[in-house]
Amino acid sequence: MQHLAAALAIGLGVWLFAPTAEAPEARAEVAPPAPVFVTPPAPVLAVPPTTRLLRLAAGDTLDAVLLGAGLGARDAQAVIAALAPVFPPRALKPGQELALDFVGLDLGELRLATGVDRDVVITRAADGSFAARSRLRKLTHVPELAAGVVRTSLFEAANGAGVPMPVLNEMIREFSYDVDFQRDLQPEDSFEVLYDRLYDERGKAVGVGDIAYATMTLSGKTLTLYRYVPTGARTAEYFTASGESVKKALLRTPVDGARLSSGFGLRLHPILGYTKLHRGVDFAAPPGSPIMAAGDGIVESAGRAGTYGNLVVLRHAGAYETAYAHMSRIARGVRPGVPVRQGQVIGYVGATGRATGPHLHYEVRFRGTAMNPMSVKSEAGHLLAGADIARFHAAAEATDRELLALRQATVVASMPPARMPQ
């Protein structure tokens, strides 16, 4: 009996603790979680700026131009205030271009060309303020060679050869120490000039660089000059093939593009009507043409002087003086005691005082005695020596090789195409 009871107890425990088999229809189905789709945020698209190009006209003010372009008065004043420390707004000239980048209705950036190789960039910061900086423009220098023969005038010959006006003016200025362009230049005289033309990043010609070489043949005599920076000098000068500086103490003609209208000596005075000593020479030129100091010196006097009108007198080394009369106005800063450099603008052509029309009356005086400015022999320029002359000759030889290559390229380009054999 005991054995039977034990067996029953074991069987009952097995039954009580065995896993229960559920009926198929009673099993609970657990559904998998539904997928969650997250919509990504829409990308923030940068609004491309729109650019407006403006060109300053005569009489324009920067404030008016900016307001006309759509800036508010506050932004326009902020732009001008940011520009002033980098480039004075009053120095803007007719023809200068402004590029304005707008993002929506707000100005994001303004670019102003202040020179051939320089821009001023004004940008808006995150807080809405403006800041200006000067930026150099990357330019490509391409050498160009031009040559011509004088038929009627040097201007006509240079224009026909495609010589830019700044290059022609510089060439005349450098040769003016030795050439009287009113009397020395004759038909069939010729010239050749090597200079750089400057191109911006877009390949657009934006200006000209320095003259590297120039030559003039006058009545069979050839004058040649090379550009070179002497050791220790800050700026370049022009030298003959032998290394002598072409720069002399005094310029022959202190105004560009002028015509010698009256020489030195006795003449019938055009206003007084009788013969009178003309103590200088007259250069007829358009009103406002810049007048240059003929040499380094000190301003002796500057102001109104009777029949001379507006007059500037300069004192030079070696007891020389030069006088410049009938100016429409004297250049700013030119006053007694101020030093001036050769070629510096000291005034502008006019007809003040006793004058029949706009011209420069130019005098040269030695120890107070008037001399013919066209016959004054200035001292020869300094001659390079030592290591400097060796470096100069090396530089001149490199220029000569470049000239030869450009001349050959010009000849090849001008040759007619070869005909195919029939």
Buried (B, 14 or more C-beta within 10 A) or exposed (E): EEEEEEEEEEEEEEEEEEEEEEEEEEEEEEEEEEEEEEEEEEEEEEEEBEEBEBEBEEEBEBBEBBBEBBBEEEBBBBBBEBBEEBBEBEEBEEEBEBBBBBBEEBBBBBBBBBEEBEBBBBBBEEEEEBEBEEEEBEBEEEBBBBBBEBEEEBBEBBBEBEBBEEBBEBBBBBBBBBBBBBEBBEEEBBBBBBBBBBBBEEEEEBBBBEBBBBBBBBEEEEBBBBBBEBEEEEEBBBBBBEBBBBBBBBBBBBBBBBEBBBBBEEEEEEEEEEEEEBBBBBBBBEEEBBBBBBBBBBBBBBEEBEBBBBBBBBBBEEEBBBBBBBBBEBBEEBEEEEEBEBBBBBBBBBBBBBBEEBBBBBBBBEEEEBBBBBEBEBEBBEEBEEEBBEBBBEBBEEBEEBBEEBEEEEEEEEEEEEEEEE
